[in-house]
Amino acid sequence: MAKWVYDFGNGKADGRADMKNLLGGKGANLAEMASIGLPVPPGFTLTTEVCTHFYQNDCQYPKELEQQVEKALNLVESRTGRKFGDSTNPLLVSVRSGARASMPGMMDTVLNLGLNDTTVEALAKKSGDRRFAFDSYRRFVQMYSDVVLGIEINHFEKHLERAKEKRGVKQDCELLPEDLEKLVKSYKAVVQLELGEEFPEDPKAQLWGAVGAVFNSWMNQRAKTYRSLHDIPEWWGTAVNVQAMVFGNMGNDCATGVAFTRDPSTGKNEFYGEFLVNAQGEDVVAGIRTPQELTIRARQSHGSDLPSLEEVMPNIFRELLSVRSQLETHYKDMQDIEFTIQQGKLYMLQTRNGKRTAPAALQIAVDMASEGLITKSQALLSLKPDLIDQLLHPTLDPKAKKEIIAKGLPASPGAAGGKVVFSADEAVRRCKDGEKVILVRIETSPDDIHGLHAAEGVLTTRGGMTSHAAVVARGMGRPCVAGAGSITVDYAAAKLTVGSVTVTEGQILTIDGSKGEVMVGEVPTVPPQLSGSFGTIMQWADEVRDMKVRANAETPADARQAKEFGAEGIGLVRTEHMFFEGQRIVAMRQMILATDEADRRQALDKLLVMQREDITELFRIMDGNPVTVRLLDPPLHEFIPHTEAEMALVAKAAGVPLDRVRRRAAELQEANPMLGHRGCRLAITYPEICEMQARAIFEAAAEVGRSSKKLPVAEVMVPLVATVEELKLLKGVIEKTADAVKKEQGITFTYKIGTMIELPRAALQAGRLAEMAEFFSFGTNDLTQTTYGLSRDDAGSFLPEYKAKGIVEHDPFVSLDPDGVGELITMAVQRGRSTRPEMKMGICGEHGGDPASIEVCEKIGLDYVSCSPFRVPVARLAAAQSALKTKGEPTKQSSTKKTKPRVQNFGPW
């Protein structure tokens, strides 16, 4: 019989930490914590396979599930000494989601399940606290009605506010037991009014209703949005965790909290978190009450008057410190934990690898390796390469004038400015119109996920460092200032007020998530300073990676930036990008509009000077590292405008009749330009273009060779080759030009001639092309287009549907397709190296900066990847991780290079 339910508790568990695919992250870690002796309330997990069955069978459960749940519930009863639905000693449970990847706040939770009019009286008698019992009951009715019955929460909040007004209090905890009893009746009346039926009293009916709601929440809109943003497949599904309740709201010897074993913003090895006395878990993350700090140091740092856990419950704090150490030693990573203290006893409710900012991720990895907790290789493998990207963006200029109007908590570092918006939908709308926005909310909820993603930064007036806004912003790399309590937000009037300052929607605010500051207007920024842990990680990555990392660059600014980021050469100079500005575009258009070769050469002579200057500068900047210059690639019509007014301007600038421009524009029109007269086909039709570009490259090499200690490494790349004959013909033109320049300049220089492999036929003919080519560079943008028969400019209209229906897992233009395109590259590598064994090969498409694609390149055995300058550090780390995964982690740290892995087959070839 299939096993659908896994137990945990009392030092035992059916599952383990490595069973996340089956039990979800929460269920696997609850099982693991129970197994290592931590105080975990007993419970059980319904596996992700139940979720899969649920959606594949019209929301029906497996037939064995009910029996297995009943058996697991009986075990929880025996472990707690309480009975579910009992009128004297009732067991209450929580029902929580738990996918294999952490999705904080995206799915639903129900607490205090099992309460009804009978069990609440038993709870009151057993606890000796009628207020606690009815506070738990009213929370349960509200949460269950919202999550399971689908009644909007504001219906209940109105009654709660009225009850506080009537009693003359501001806090929920100040309501008396009789107030809470009346609230429960009011809440139940809301259910009767909204649904026409009574609130369910049967605990087992409540349980199955909550389980169904959690499974259904896997497909709610916020969960779908989160999965789309974080590349979490829909078919993974979620597990459901049912766990005995422990209560943080039974009195002042009770509390609930959230903690990180290290600071998730900075990475410092400091215990970090918040708690609330006499509260339940949702109170901490919802931002309804101001939370208290765990440590005295944090309390003093944030200027809080509220006592810390270290002061309020010192014995519990010491026990929590011990748990912190045990978890880090066991999981070898920074942990995000949830805990409850019930009548002086500590219970652990969750642990997971904590979300952190990019600076914190690097600092934690370096520190843990230095502490001996993990190896350098494990430190590298623990990092997501895309986190590096978050480090490479500006921060506020410390010298700039700024008008600080409010301060909050520094919840997620970095700085951002933009127009103020007060709703997630408005953030998305303005973002689509190209505007930068700051999302301002009293507090965020999971329903704001799309707005958080669209915004440059987030500002909330409530909530702490572990609030929803803070956690999600850190995960997305967005700056966030939380809990700026001096600010008043008026949604109806679309404005915020602080003191005498009013900011309306559309006005500009700047926030500094590193300092918690809020400023009026736009404050200038400065480039990031990369040092410390970033430099250490990059050094460790360079010690273990096999593949070189080059950059795609054609301007001196891009080349300098790439070199600063550690690029080991330029893998792609798109020469056509040098022709789109000022007098260059005029000369280019004169060349295109020329009626004969003589006129064409006259225009090319002008372009030669410009091209030579650009390439000379690139050679100087790269200082002996290879520079791969691609010959002109796009079709000529891209340089000619098509409106009458624009053509008139071109005619005037080029000094030709307007009719000639019209006629030439018509001649250059193609039905399918991507497969038309472009690449090497232009050079074959107009060999003088190839001559000019080759001369510019070689004259630049000669000039730099005279004045530099390191000789330039020039690589001339012929694009869009399909046949050996094309390459042979153009190689002759290039070599003839090189010989002429050497003779004219009286200097010798070295160069290589290679080709881009961007057509399936070229990949198939790679063995023969290698007889002519000295290197291959795979142009994976076009190779993907021509392999799939898919235009990347048009695919966006239907690829999301393909992903949603499971036809493709990733956009093939974002992550390299290992099965189809990857197999073609593998064949080309094998065939090319069978002809020329030491042949250098790399990729220069957009895939060169994508970590998943870099891993494919490592397995194939390429020598380098080339990417945009700001992706160079990402590629360096991804290349190191790929090398470690392909070869296995070394047993000891060493900078010794390993031999290049054998080419890996992806298919039958």
Sequence and secondary structure as in RCSB ss.txt:
>XXXX:A:sequence
MAKWVYDFGNGKADGRADMKNLLGGKGANLAEMASIGLPVPPGFTLTTEVCTHFYQNDCQYPKELEQQVEKALNL
VESRTGRKFGDSTNPLLVSVRSGARASMPGMMDTVLNLGLNDTTVEALAKKSGDRRFAFDSYRRFVQMYSDVVLG
IEINHFEKHLERAKEKRGVKQDCELLPEDLEKLVKSYKAVVQLELGEEFPEDPKAQLWGAVGAVFNSWMNQRAKT
YRSLHDIPEWWGTAVNVQAMVFGNMGNDCATGVAFTRDPSTGKNEFYGEFLVNAQGEDVVAGIRTPQELTIRARQ
SHGSDLPSLEEVMPNIFRELLSVRSQLETHYKDMQDIEFTIQQGKLYMLQTRNGKRTAPAALQIAVDMASEGLIT
KSQALLSLKPDLIDQLLHPTLDPKAKKEIIAKGLPASPGAAGGKVVFSADEAVRRCKDGEKVILVRIETSPDDIH
GLHAAEGVLTTRGGMTSHAAVVARGMGRPCVAGAGSITVDYAAAKLTVGSVTVTEGQILTIDGSKGEVMVGEVPT
VPPQLSGSFGTIMQWADEVRDMKVRANAETPADARQAKEFGAEGIGLVRTEHMFFEGQRIVAMRQMILATDEADR
RQALDKLLVMQREDITELFRIMDGNPVTVRLLDPPLHEFIPHTEAEMALVAKAAGVPLDRVRRRAAELQEANPML
GHRGCRLAITYPEICEMQARAIFEAAAEVGRSSKKLPVAEVMVPLVATVEELKLLKGVIEKTADAVKKEQGITFT
YKIGTMIELPRAALQAGRLAEMAEFFSFGTNDLTQTTYGLSRDDAGSFLPEYKAKGIVEHDPFVSLDPDGVGELI
TMAVQRGRSTRPEMKMGICGEHGGDPASIEVCEKIGLDYVSCSPFRVPVARLAAAQSALKTKGEPTKQSSTKKTK
PRVQNFGPW
>XXXX:A:secstr
    EEEEETTEES  TT HHHHHHHHHHHHHHHHTT     EEEE HHHHHHHHHTTT   TTHHHHHHHHHHH
HHHHHT EET SSSEE EEEEEEESS  TTTS EEEEET  TTHHHHHHHHHT HHHHHHHHHHHHHHHHHHTS 
  THHHHHHHHHHHHHHT SSGGGS HHHHHHHHHHHHHHHHHHHSS     HHHHHHHHHHHHHHHTTSHHHHH
HHHHHT  GGG EEEEEEE   S SSTT EEEEEESS TTT  SS EEEEEET  HHHHHHTSS  EESSHHHHH
HTT  S  HHHH HHHHHHHHHHHHHHHHHHSS EEEEEEEETTEEEEEEEEE    HHHHHHHHHHHHHTTSS 
HHHHHHTS HHHHHGGGS EE TTS  EEEEE EEEE SEEEEEEESSHHHHHHHHHTT  EEEEESS  GGGHH
HHHHSSEEEESS  TTSHHHHHHHHHT  EEE  TT EEETTTTEEEETTEEEETTSEEEEETTTTEEEES   E
E     THHHHHHHHHHHH  SEEEEE  SHHHHHHHHHTT  SEEEEEGGGGGSSHHHHHHHHHHHH SSHHHH
HHHHHHHHHHHHHHHHHHHHHHTTSEEEEE   S GGGGS  SHHHHHHHHHHHTS HHHHHHHHHHH  S GGG
SS THHHHHH HHHHHHHHHHHHHHHHHHHHH SS  EEEEEE S  SHHHHHHHHHHHHHHHHHHHHHHT    
EEEEEEE SHHHHHTHHHHTTT SEEEE HHHHHHHHHT  TTTGGGTHHHHHHTTS SS TTTS  TTTHHHHH
HHHHHHHHHHSTT EEEE SGGGG HHHHHHHHHHT SEEEE GGGHHHHHHHHHHHHHHHH   SS        
     SS  
